[in-house]
């Protein structure tokens, strides 16, 4: 058996609760593994977490009994926070991590606080323009923060902030920057090779409001030679499938799709919520999109994510309350059929693509663990005292 000194460093990543936290965490985990680290993934009991990690080989997986703070459920939240802290601490006693990275969400805080008592270096990544409650709380305790949007840095009370972009899994890279749809991907999904594809995706849980919006616009688009790939969520799957069938439209309707790189690669345009992880994947695949922020998102952060993309010309923004069938149909026609609009949008999406984000975060964590004389300088510091990554997103 190897001594602890001879073992690879163990890095813990707390990234459960939603796909928007989990998938960027998996991207960083992959980079850390490539650099010779052992990685422990700390996730929630939610189905999206449990399903997603089934394909994550070579990682230690731990489920924490975390409960989000919703509807003033203070007692349940406090109890699960305490239970998660104890579970993380017990795990770390068996093998203390050298570092812990929190990706946001309600599974993040207990592991960070538990790891600090073992002398671990602590980090967080905030993917949204408006930091979530967990990261706002954790910022004062961590050694450094990484952000997906530059404006998030000023909202985190921490000593060091680096702009990295939001990590994207490697399966989005092979054809990143492609301007023509993936014919093989269309075939794999049961779609025609030549006809335009409109992708509708509401996130890992689906989105009833988004589904209703698209179904109400279908009568105005029924004569188009389009086909649809609609990820409706389990609750709306049958209803949405029946709506397309009732109009005789070519549509592949699924409750959920794990291989999102296939869906994005096959699409001509998409309609999406505006979670930061989805936006990072849209940018990586250069997919012209209509963004409809989830109106109940904490601090309305999805609206500000989408607004940043719209101001840059990288997407169209339409608030759900203003989404009349006529507006939805008009925007989709432009995204699908106007080559000039599509080309300009794809050029702007390239500016938001951050293919090196996961590697930059992994490298910064390992630099923090290395002796000062061997650490690689990966960030630059300006007079404000904050460290900044590449000067992207300067719109």
N, C-alpha and C positions, 0 to 999 in steps of 0.2 A: 504493500500500500504506500502511496506517495505521502510524504510529509506535507503539512499545510504550506510550507515555504515553497515546495516544488510544484504545488498545484497551480493550474491557471487561475488568474483572478476571477472571482465570482462577481458579476454585476447583476443586480436585481432591477427589473423594470416593472413598475406598477402602471398598468394600462387598461384596466377593465372598465366595463360599464356601457360603452357604445363602440361601434366600429370606428368612429372618429378618433377615439383614444387608442383602441387596440391595434389597428392596422399600422399607424405610424410607429407604434412601439415594436411591432414585429419587424418593421424595416430596420430599426436601429439594432434590434437583437441579431439580425442576420449579419450586419456589419461587425458587431462585436465578436460574433462567432468566427468570422473570417479573420479577425485579428488575434485569435487564439484564446478568447475568453470563454468561461462558462457563464451561461445566462439563465437566470430564474425569472419566469414571467408570473406576475401576481395579478390575478384577474377576479372578476365577480362571478357569482353563480348564474348570471343571466344567460339565456340560451344563445344569444349572439356570440358571447365570449366562448362558451363551451364548444360550439360548432366550429368557430374559426380556428381554434388552437389544435384541432384534430390533425390538421395538415402541417403543423409547425414541428418539424423534427429537430431533435438535438437540444431541446430546451427542457428545463425543469418547470413544471406547471404547478402553481399553487392557487387554490381558490380561497378567497377571503370572504367572510360573511358580512359584506358591506351593504348598507342601505342608504340610498340617496336621501337628502333632506328635502322633502316635498310635503306640501300641505301642513306645514308646522308639526311634523311628526318628530318632535325634538327627542322624546324618550326613546323611540325606536332607533333614531339616528345615533344618539349618544351610546346606547347599548351596543349597537353593531360596530361603532367606532372603537369602543373599548375592546370588543371581541377581536376585531381585526388587528388592533395593535398587539394584543397578546399572542395571536396566531403568528403574526409576522416576527415578533420577538422570539417565540419558540423556534421558528424556522431558522432565524439568524443565529441562535445559540448553537445549533448543530453545525453550522458553517457560516461564519460572519461574512457578509459581502464587503468588497472593497469600495463599492459605490452603489448608489441607488438612483434611478431616474424615474421621476413621476411624469406621466403624460397627461395629467389632468383628470378630473372626475372624482367620484366619491371613494374609489379604491386607492387613491394616491397618498393621502395624508398619513394614515397610520403606518405604512411601511417606512416612509421617510423619517418620521419621528422615532420609530423603533430602531432604524439603522444608525441614527446619530449616536445612540448610546453605545454602539459597538465601534465607533470611530470611523464610520464610513463617510466618504465624500458624497454630497447630496446635490442633485440637479433636478430641474424641471423643464419641461417643454410646454409652451403655450401656443396652440395652433391658430387660435381665433384672434380677431382684432380686439375684442373685449374679453379679458381674462375671466375664466370661471371662478366661482367662489373658492374651490379647493386650492387652485393655484395662487389666488390672491392671498389666501391664508398662509400657504407654504412658502411664498416668496421670501419672507423675512427669515426663514430658517435655512434655506439652501445656500450652497456655495456659489452657484451660478444658474442662470436661466437662459434658455434658448427660445426664440420666438419665430413664428411663421410670418407674421405681419409686423413691419417696423413699428407701427403705432402702439402695439401691445407692450413694448418695452417700457414706455413711460408710465404705464399703469401697474407695473410690478415693483414693489418696494424690496429690491434685492441689490446686492453689491455689484453684480456683473451680469450684463445682458448681451447676448450675441444673436444677431439676426441670421438665421440659417435657412428659412423656409420650412415647409412641413415635409417630413420624410414620406416617401412613396415606396411601396414594395417593388422589388426588382422586376417582377413580371410585367410592369408597365413600361420598362425601358427598351426592350429590343426594337420596337418600332416607334419609339417616341419621336415626335416631330413629323410623323406620317401625315400627309394631307389627303390621302385617298383611303376609303374604308377598307378594312381587312376582309377580303373575299372568303378566305378559309374560315375566319371567325364567323362570318354570316352563315356559311354552310353548317358549321358545327351547332349553331343555334337554331337551325331550321328556317333561315331567312333566304330570300332570293338574292342572288349576287348583284343584280343590276339596279334594282329599285331602291330609292332613298329609304333610309331607316331612321325613324324618330324614336329615341330611347327616353323612356319616362322612368325616373328612379326617385323614390322617396326616402332613401336611407335604409339602414339595416332593419328597421321596423315597418317599412312601408309608410304611406302617408295618405290618409283618407281625404284630406283637403285637396291635395295635389291630384288624386284620382278623380275626384268630383270635377275639378277644374278642366281636366283633359276630356273627360266624357261629355261635358257640356259643350265643348268646342268641336266635337267630332262631326256634328251635322254640317258644319261649315267647311270641313276638310274631307268629307266623304268621297268627293270626286277626284281627289288627288291620287296620283299613282304612287302613293307611299305605302310603307309597311311599318308596323309598330313593334317595339320590344318594350313591354310594360312590366316593371317590377312592382307589383301592387301591394305586397305584404299579405300575410296569411289571412287576415280578417276580410280583405276586400277582393281576394283572388277570384272567387266564383262570380261575383257581381261584375267585375271589370271584364273578365273573359266573356261573359254573356253579352255585355254591351258591344264589344267588337263583333262578335258572331252575329248579333242581331242586325248589324248594318252591313254584313258581308265583307268586312275589312280584313285584310291580311295582318294578323297580329300574333306574336308569341307572347303570352302572358305567363308570368311566373310569380310565385309568392316571394321568392328570394333567389338570388344568384350569387354564389361564392366567387365565381370567376369573372369579376368585374372588368378585368382587362379585355375579355372577349366582348362584353357588351359595349364598352367604350370604343373599342377598336372597330366594331361593326357599324357603329352609328354614324349618320350624317350630321345629326344635331341631337341635342338632348334637352330635356326638361328636368330640373333637379332642385332639391333643397340646396342650401348654401352652407353646409357644414364644411369646416376647413379641410378635412381629409378628402372629401369629395371634390372640392375645388382644386386641390393639389393634383389629384388624379386626372381631372379634366384638363388642367394645364399641361400635364405630362403628355397627354394624348392629343393635345391641340384640338379639342372638340368644341365647336361653336355651341353655346348653351343659352337657354332661358332659365334664369335663376329665380326661384320663388321661395323666399326665406320662410322657414317655419315660424309662424307668428307668435308662438308661445315659448320660443327659445329663451333661455335665461338672459336677461339684460338685452334682449333683442339682438344678440350677437350675430345671428345669421344675416340679418339685414345689413349690418355694417361690413361683414365679410363680402356680401354680394355688391354692396355699394363701391367698395374698393375696386372690384373687378370691373364694374360698369364704368366708373370714372376713367379707368385705364383703357376702355374700349375692348376689354377682354371677354365680356359677356353682356347679355341683356338682363335687366332687373325688372321684375314685376311683382309688386306686393299682392298677396293673396286676396286682400280685401278689394283690390282694384282690378282683379283678373276677370274681366268680362270675356265671354266666348269670342267676341270680335277682336279684342286685343290679343288674346292668346293665339288665335288663328293668324292674325296679321304678322305677329313676330315670328311664328314658326315658318310661315311662307318665306319670310326674308332670310331666315337662317338656313333653310333647306335649299332655296332656289336662287338666291342672289350671290353669285360667285365673288363679287367685289367685297360685299359685307363679310362673307366667310373668310376671304383671304386676309383682310385687315384684322379680323378678330383672332385668327390663328397667329399672326405676327405678334400681337399683344400678349396672347397666351404664352408665347415662348419666353417673354420677360418674367412671367410668374413661375416658370418651371424651375425647380430646384433639385436637379437629379443628384447633387452631392450632399443633400441635407443629412441623410442618415449617416453617411461616412464622416461628415464634419462633426456631428454630435458624438459619434463613437470615438473619433480621434481626440476631441476635446476632453472627454471623460478619461481616456487613458493618459493623456498628457498631464492631467491633474493628479494621477496616481504615480507618475514617474518622478524621479529625482529632478530638481530644477535644471541641472546641467544637461539632461538628456531629453527633456520635453521639447516637442516641436511647437514653434510659435504658429498658431492657427488663427489667431484673431489680432486685430489691431485696436488700440485704445486711443480715444480722442480726449479732448480736454474736459468732457463732461464726466469722465470716470467710467463710462460704460464701454464695453467691448462690442465691436460691430463686425458682422460677417461681410460678405460681398455686397457691393452697393447696388442691389437689385431693387425693383419695385419703386424706383424713383420717378413717379409719374406726377 
